[in-house]
Each structure stands twice: as structure tokens, then as C-alpha cells.
Amino acid sequence: MANRPHILVVDDDAAIRDLVSTYLADNEFRVSGAATGAEMNQLLQEHVIDLVLLDLRLNGEDGMQLARGLRDSGEIPVIILTGRLEEADRVMGLEMAADDYVTKPFSNREMLARIRAVLRRYQKRGDAVAGAHDTQRRAYRFDGWELNLLARRLTAPDGRRVDLSNGEFNLLQALCEAPQRVLSRDRLLELSRLHGAEVYDRSIDVQILRLRRKIEGDPSSPRFIQTERGAGYVFNTPVDVLN
């Protein structure tokens, strides 16, 4: 799974965070962990999160309020962690914020199955909405790379942040919007300007060269941004869209 979903585990118990994070990573998810609501919000600003696994009983914090804030701020699915005897929390969580719940102590296999089921539901919902009308896109993912449109951040498959100029970012966004299609220099110029990039005619080639140096293993033999002689460039990789 080249474009792995990114799960955020929010639990003040470091042992549980490590256990869950290791298991999910072994099952081809990207995972980040947070012990507090503040850490959770910071990670949400820095990364495109596909699902939040949230313990309702954080030390000194109202987990239900955090879950409600997640629901109010966007369409990020939430699975709550609750104690086996805390039925009221489960009911209130499902009624007000959460998409599903897992009770402690929990089976890793059950947790994984619930995460995958919720992600599938959101994927189908996103496809239906995107088919009906344009929506605000959060990110593009390709071959393990992630272009976060809201934070204007490019993240490499190993989690490393790759700095891009304004022009490089907007040009890469234009390429991601039309994957596996040949785009002329004029078309790339037009698409880039739609995103406010200061990219001028002949500088397209310079920006392409700079992008290749940052995302290609061997810029002299590019795998992603390939040249179509006499025609332009093609972003030769499948791209996943996160709405």
C-alpha cells in the first residue's frame, strides 16, 4: 500500500500508544501518537490525518469535548476508546461525535477491522461527494509522498519534510491534479497560476528540474515527472485525492 492512511492515536498511556502504533504500522498504516489534546491539535495542523483513535479518559481533559471538536472542525473520522464498563460514554460518543468505538482491553484484530471499516465508509462517501460537485481537497498522495494543500507541506515516504518554494509547490499541485496526462508548458503555466504561483513561461523547465531534484531518486532518470519530447511533461504515477 504505497499511499498508506495516516492514523493518529490519542492516549495518555504511553504503553497503549506504543502497542497500538506498532501494530498499525505492521499493518501498513502511518501512525502518529499524542498524549494530550494540545499535542493532537498540533499534529492535525502539521499532517493530513485519515482517522483519529481517541481515548475518552485522558488525564485532566474531556475526551468527549475533544471528539466533538474534531467533528465540528471537519470530516475526520473518529473511533473512541472506552472502558468495558463505561456504556454511557460509548452511547454519548456515538450520538454526538464518534463513528465507532473499541472497548479496553481490546483485541488488536478487532481494532484493525473497525478502523478499516470506517475508512472504507469515508472513502465511499468522499467518492460520492466528489462525483457530485467539487470539494475542498486536503491533500494528494503518490507513491508514499504526501502533498498537504492546507499546510502547504510536502512529506517524503520516510516522514521527512521537504521544503518547496511557492512556485515549486504550486507546480507540483498542478501535476498532481492531472496525473498520467501529458501537459504542455503552456498548460502547466496556466494551472500553476490558478494557484497563485509566480511561474513564468521558460521557468517551467527550471521549476521541473528543481522538483525532480527533491522528489526523484535519480533526477537524470525521473520516475515521476517525465518529459514528453515536443509535448511537455507527464506526472507518471497514480495519485490519491483526500477531500
C-alpha positions as a LaTeX table, in Angstrom:
\begin{tabular}{lrrr}
\hline
Residue & $x$ (\AA) & $y$ (\AA) & $z$ (\AA) \\
\hline
Met1 & 0.00 & 0.00 & 0.00 \\
Ala2 & 2.08 & 2.91 & $-1.30$ \\
Asn3 & $-0.23$ & 5.68 & $-0.04$ \\
Arg4 & $-0.78$ & 4.49 & 3.49 \\
Pro5 & $-3.59$ & 6.01 & 5.58 \\
His6 & $-2.33$ & 8.10 & 8.49 \\
Ile7 & $-3.80$ & 7.23 & 11.91 \\
Leu8 & $-3.49$ & 9.49 & 14.96 \\
Val9 & $-3.56$ & 7.61 & 18.28 \\
Val10 & $-4.51$ & 9.87 & 21.21 \\
Asp11 & $-3.99$ & 8.21 & 24.60 \\
Asp12 & $-2.15$ & 9.37 & 27.72 \\
Asp13 & $-0.95$ & 5.81 & 28.39 \\
Ala14 & 2.41 & 5.54 & 26.61 \\
Ala15 & 2.32 & 1.73 & 26.69 \\
Ile16 & $-1.03$ & 1.61 & 24.87 \\
Arg17 & 0.12 & 4.24 & 22.35 \\
Asp18 & 3.23 & 2.23 & 21.59 \\
Leu19 & 1.31 & $-1.05$ & 21.37 \\
Val20 & $-1.32$ & 0.34 & 19.02 \\
Ser21 & 1.20 & 2.29 & 16.94 \\
Thr22 & 3.43 & $-0.74$ & 16.42 \\
Tyr23 & 0.52 & $-2.99$ & 15.46 \\
Leu24 & $-0.93$ & $-0.49$ & 12.99 \\
Ala25 & 2.48 & 0.22 & 11.46 \\
Asp26 & 2.96 & $-3.52$ & 10.96 \\
Asn27 & $-0.35$ & $-3.47$ & 9.06 \\
Glu28 & 0.74 & $-0.78$ & 6.60 \\
Phe29 & $-0.56$ & 2.35 & 8.30 \\
Arg30 & 1.33 & 5.53 & 9.05 \\
Val31 & 0.90 & 6.32 & 12.74 \\
Ser32 & 1.43 & 9.34 & 14.97 \\
Gly33 & 0.82 & 9.44 & 18.71 \\
Ala34 & $-0.37$ & 12.15 & 21.10 \\
Ala35 & $-0.79$ & 12.18 & 24.88 \\
Thr36 & $-2.86$ & 15.37 & 25.16 \\
Gly37 & $-5.40$ & 17.39 & 23.27 \\
Ala38 & $-2.79$ & 20.07 & 22.58 \\
Glu39 & $-0.45$ & 17.51 & 21.02 \\
Met40 & $-3.36$ & 16.13 & 18.98 \\
Asn41 & $-4.24$ & 19.58 & 17.62 \\
Gln42 & $-0.61$ & 20.28 & 16.75 \\
Leu43 & $-0.33$ & 17.05 & 14.76 \\
Leu44 & $-3.62$ & 17.79 & 13.00 \\
Gln45 & $-2.17$ & 21.10 & 11.82 \\
Glu46 & 1.05 & 19.50 & 10.60 \\
His47 & $-0.28$ & 16.36 & 8.92 \\
Val48 & $-3.22$ & 15.09 & 6.90 \\
Ile49 & $-4.83$ & 12.62 & 9.30 \\
Asp50 & $-7.20$ & 9.97 & 7.93 \\
Leu51 & $-8.62$ & 8.77 & 11.27 \\
Val52 & $-8.27$ & 9.61 & 14.97 \\
Leu53 & $-8.29$ & 6.84 & 17.59 \\
Leu54 & $-9.18$ & 8.76 & 20.76 \\
Asp55 & $-9.21$ & 7.68 & 24.39 \\
Leu56 & $-12.10$ & 9.41 & 26.15 \\
Arg57 & $-10.41$ & 9.20 & 29.56 \\
Leu58 & $-7.40$ & 11.43 & 29.04 \\
Asn59 & $-5.82$ & 12.66 & 32.25 \\
Gly60 & $-7.35$ & 16.02 & 33.17 \\
Glu61 & $-9.10$ & 16.51 & 29.82 \\
Asp62 & $-12.61$ & 15.99 & 28.48 \\
Gly63 & $-12.22$ & 13.42 & 25.71 \\
Met64 & $-15.82$ & 13.91 & 24.65 \\
Gln65 & $-15.20$ & 17.59 & 24.08 \\
Leu66 & $-12.12$ & 16.78 & 22.01 \\
Ala67 & $-14.16$ & 14.34 & 19.92 \\
Arg68 & $-16.88$ & 16.94 & 19.40 \\
Gly69 & $-14.24$ & 19.48 & 18.35 \\
Leu70 & $-12.91$ & 17.03 & 15.76 \\
Arg71 & $-16.38$ & 16.55 & 14.35 \\
Asp72 & $-17.09$ & 20.30 & 14.26 \\
Ser73 & $-13.79$ & 21.17 & 12.58 \\
Gly74 & $-14.01$ & 18.78 & 9.66 \\
Glu75 & $-14.71$ & 15.36 & 8.25 \\
Ile76 & $-12.03$ & 13.36 & 10.05 \\
Pro77 & $-13.43$ & 10.01 & 11.26 \\
Val78 & $-13.12$ & 9.27 & 14.97 \\
Ile79 & $-13.05$ & 5.95 & 16.80 \\
Ile80 & $-13.23$ & 6.28 & 20.58 \\
Leu81 & $-11.52$ & 4.06 & 23.14 \\
Thr82 & $-13.60$ & 3.40 & 26.26 \\
Gly83 & $-13.54$ & 1.14 & 29.29 \\
Arg84 & $-15.60$ & $-2.02$ & 29.21 \\
Leu85 & $-17.98$ & $-0.73$ & 31.90 \\
Glu86 & $-18.39$ & 2.79 & 30.51 \\
Glu87 & $-21.53$ & 2.22 & 28.46 \\
Ala88 & $-22.71$ & 5.82 & 28.91 \\
Asp89 & $-19.50$ & 7.08 & 27.28 \\
Arg90 & $-19.96$ & 4.79 & 24.32 \\
Val91 & $-23.56$ & 5.82 & 23.78 \\
Met92 & $-22.87$ & 9.53 & 24.15 \\
Gly93 & $-19.79$ & 9.31 & 21.94 \\
Leu94 & $-21.69$ & 7.62 & 19.14 \\
Glu95 & $-24.61$ & 10.03 & 19.41 \\
Met96 & $-22.51$ & 13.18 & 19.41 \\
Ala97 & $-19.23$ & 12.62 & 17.64 \\
Ala98 & $-17.70$ & 9.21 & 17.05 \\
Asp99 & $-18.00$ & 6.86 & 14.09 \\
Asp100 & $-17.31$ & 3.73 & 16.15 \\
Tyr101 & $-15.78$ & 2.59 & 19.44 \\
Val102 & $-13.36$ & 0.00 & 20.80 \\
Thr103 & $-13.51$ & $-1.14$ & 24.42 \\
Lys104 & $-10.46$ & $-1.64$ & 26.63 \\
Pro105 & $-8.89$ & $-4.14$ & 26.91 \\
Phe106 & $-9.30$ & $-4.64$ & 23.19 \\
Ser107 & $-8.34$ & $-7.12$ & 20.52 \\
Asn108 & $-5.85$ & $-5.71$ & 18.02 \\
Arg109 & $-7.58$ & $-7.57$ & 15.22 \\
Glu110 & $-10.97$ & $-6.11$ & 16.14 \\
Met111 & $-9.49$ & $-2.61$ & 16.35 \\
Leu112 & $-7.89$ & $-3.05$ & 12.92 \\
Ala113 & $-11.14$ & $-4.32$ & 11.41 \\
Arg114 & $-13.09$ & $-1.34$ & 12.80 \\
Ile115 & $-10.52$ & 1.15 & 11.53 \\
Arg116 & $-10.60$ & $-0.36$ & 8.05 \\
Ala117 & $-14.41$ & $-0.42$ & 8.03 \\
Val118 & $-14.67$ & 3.27 & 8.99 \\
Leu119 & $-12.06$ & 4.26 & 6.40 \\
Arg120 & $-13.96$ & 2.36 & 3.71 \\
Arg121 & $-17.18$ & 4.19 & 4.59 \\
Tyr122 & $-15.46$ & 7.56 & 4.40 \\
Gln123 & $-13.80$ & 6.67 & 1.11 \\
Lys124 & $-17.14$ & 5.79 & $-0.43$ \\
Arg125 & $-18.69$ & 8.97 & 0.96 \\
Gly126 & $-15.84$ & 11.09 & $-0.39$ \\
Asp127 & $-16.10$ & 9.48 & $-3.83$ \\
Ala128 & $-19.83$ & 10.17 & $-3.93$ \\
Val129 & $-19.41$ & 13.81 & $-2.92$ \\
Ala130 & $-16.54$ & 14.35 & $-5.34$ \\
Gly131 & $-18.68$ & 12.89 & $-8.12$ \\
Ala132 & $-21.48$ & 15.30 & $-7.34$ \\
His133 & $-19.50$ & 18.56 & $-7.07$ \\
Asp134 & $-16.08$ & 19.97 & $-6.38$ \\
Thr135 & $-14.95$ & 19.84 & $-2.76$ \\
Gln136 & $-12.03$ & 21.34 & $-0.94$ \\
Arg137 & $-9.14$ & 18.95 & $-1.29$ \\
Arg138 & $-6.91$ & 18.36 & 1.72 \\
Ala139 & $-4.03$ & 16.53 & 0.12 \\
Tyr140 & $-2.61$ & 14.42 & $-2.67$ \\
Arg141 & $-0.69$ & 11.19 & $-2.08$ \\
Phe142 & 1.56 & 9.42 & $-4.57$ \\
Asp143 & 3.92 & 6.52 & $-4.00$ \\
Gly144 & 4.22 & 7.28 & $-0.28$ \\
Trp145 & 4.61 & 11.05 & $-0.75$ \\
Glu146 & 2.01 & 13.46 & 0.66 \\
Leu147 & 1.32 & 16.98 & $-0.58$ \\
Asn148 & $-0.69$ & 18.72 & 2.16 \\
Leu149 & $-2.63$ & 21.54 & 0.48 \\
Leu150 & $-3.84$ & 23.15 & 3.70 \\
Ala151 & $-0.46$ & 23.31 & 5.45 \\
Arg152 & 1.41 & 23.68 & 2.13 \\
Arg153 & 3.75 & 20.89 & 3.15 \\
Leu154 & 5.40 & 18.05 & 1.22 \\
Thr155 & 6.24 & 14.93 & 3.23 \\
Ala156 & 8.52 & 12.18 & 1.95 \\
Pro157 & 7.70 & 8.47 & 2.39 \\
Asp158 & 10.09 & 8.33 & 5.37 \\
Gly159 & 8.22 & 11.17 & 7.12 \\
Arg160 & 10.82 & 13.80 & 6.27 \\
Arg161 & 9.56 & 17.29 & 5.42 \\
Val162 & 10.76 & 18.54 & 2.03 \\
Asp163 & 10.92 & 22.30 & 1.64 \\
Leu164 & 9.44 & 23.71 & $-1.56$ \\
Ser165 & 9.35 & 27.24 & $-2.89$ \\
Asn166 & 5.95 & 28.75 & $-3.62$ \\
Gly167 & 6.41 & 28.11 & $-7.33$ \\
Glu168 & 7.58 & 24.51 & $-6.81$ \\
Phe169 & 4.64 & 23.75 & $-4.54$ \\
Asn170 & 2.05 & 25.11 & $-6.94$ \\
Leu171 & 3.62 & 23.37 & $-9.91$ \\
Leu172 & 3.60 & 20.04 & $-8.05$ \\
Gln173 & $-0.04$ & 20.65 & $-7.12$ \\
Ala174 & $-0.86$ & 21.23 & $-10.78$ \\
Leu175 & 0.89 & 17.99 & $-11.74$ \\
Cys176 & $-0.98$ & 16.05 & $-9.04$ \\
Glu177 & $-4.29$ & 17.37 & $-10.34$ \\
Ala178 & $-3.67$ & 15.80 & $-13.75$ \\
Pro179 & $-1.70$ & 12.59 & $-13.17$ \\
Gln180 & $-0.68$ & 10.38 & $-16.09$ \\
Arg181 & $-1.70$ & 13.03 & $-18.61$ \\
Val182 & 0.65 & 14.94 & $-20.89$ \\
Leu183 & 0.62 & 18.65 & $-20.01$ \\
Ser184 & 2.19 & 21.26 & $-22.24$ \\
Arg185 & 4.33 & 24.02 & $-20.77$ \\
Asp186 & 1.53 & 26.50 & $-21.51$ \\
Arg187 & $-0.99$ & 24.29 & $-19.70$ \\
Leu188 & 1.28 & 23.89 & $-16.69$ \\
Leu189 & 1.78 & 27.64 & $-16.65$ \\
Glu190 & $-1.99$ & 28.18 & $-16.70$ \\
Leu191 & $-2.67$ & 25.58 & $-13.98$ \\
Ser192 & 0.09 & 26.92 & $-11.74$ \\
Arg193 & $-1.20$ & 30.47 & $-11.99$ \\
Leu194 & $-4.62$ & 29.25 & $-10.84$ \\
His195 & $-2.94$ & 28.52 & $-7.50$ \\
Gly196 & $-1.23$ & 31.90 & $-7.31$ \\
Ala197 & 2.22 & 30.71 & $-8.34$ \\
Glu198 & 4.70 & 33.16 & $-9.75$ \\
Val199 & 5.77 & 30.83 & $-12.55$ \\
Tyr200 & 6.72 & 32.30 & $-15.91$ \\
Asp201 & 6.94 & 30.70 & $-19.32$ \\
Arg202 & 10.52 & 29.43 & $-19.66$ \\
Ser203 & 10.92 & 28.98 & $-15.89$ \\
Ile204 & 8.62 & 25.93 & $-16.07$ \\
Asp205 & 11.65 & 23.88 & $-17.14$ \\
Val206 & 13.70 & 25.28 & $-14.24$ \\
Gln207 & 10.93 & 24.51 & $-11.72$ \\
Ile208 & 10.59 & 20.98 & $-13.10$ \\
Leu209 & 14.34 & 20.45 & $-12.68$ \\
Arg210 & 14.20 & 21.68 & $-9.08$ \\
Leu211 & 11.23 & 19.44 & $-8.28$ \\
Arg212 & 12.99 & 16.44 & $-9.76$ \\
Arg213 & 15.99 & 17.08 & $-7.52$ \\
Lys214 & 13.70 & 16.97 & $-4.48$ \\
Ile215 & 11.39 & 14.04 & $-5.23$ \\
Glu216 & 13.25 & 11.81 & $-7.69$ \\
Gly217 & 15.81 & 9.26 & $-6.60$ \\
Asp218 & 17.77 & 10.00 & $-9.78$ \\
Pro219 & 16.80 & 13.34 & $-11.37$ \\
Ser220 & 18.62 & 12.38 & $-14.56$ \\
Ser221 & 16.28 & 9.39 & $-14.95$ \\
Pro222 & 13.00 & 10.64 & $-13.48$ \\
Arg223 & 10.31 & 8.21 & $-12.41$ \\
Phe224 & 7.54 & 10.73 & $-11.58$ \\
Ile225 & 7.95 & 13.82 & $-13.77$ \\
Gln226 & 8.76 & 12.55 & $-17.23$ \\
Thr227 & 9.43 & 14.57 & $-20.36$ \\
Glu228 & 7.32 & 14.02 & $-23.47$ \\
Arg229 & 9.51 & 15.48 & $-26.19$ \\
Gly230 & 7.76 & 18.14 & $-28.23$ \\
Ala231 & 4.67 & 17.91 & $-25.99$ \\
Gly232 & 5.51 & 18.76 & $-22.38$ \\
Tyr233 & 5.57 & 16.75 & $-19.18$ \\
Val234 & 3.60 & 13.90 & $-17.61$ \\
Phe235 & 3.29 & 13.08 & $-13.91$ \\
Asn236 & 3.62 & 9.35 & $-14.43$ \\
Thr237 & 2.24 & 7.90 & $-11.20$ \\
Pro238 & $-1.23$ & 7.25 & $-9.70$ \\
Val239 & $-2.37$ & 9.96 & $-7.29$ \\
Asp240 & $-4.84$ & 9.54 & $-4.43$ \\
Val241 & $-7.03$ & 12.56 & $-3.59$ \\
Leu242 & $-8.01$ & 13.31 & 0.01 \\
Asn243 & $-11.09$ & 15.52 & 0.27 \\
\hline
\end{tabular}
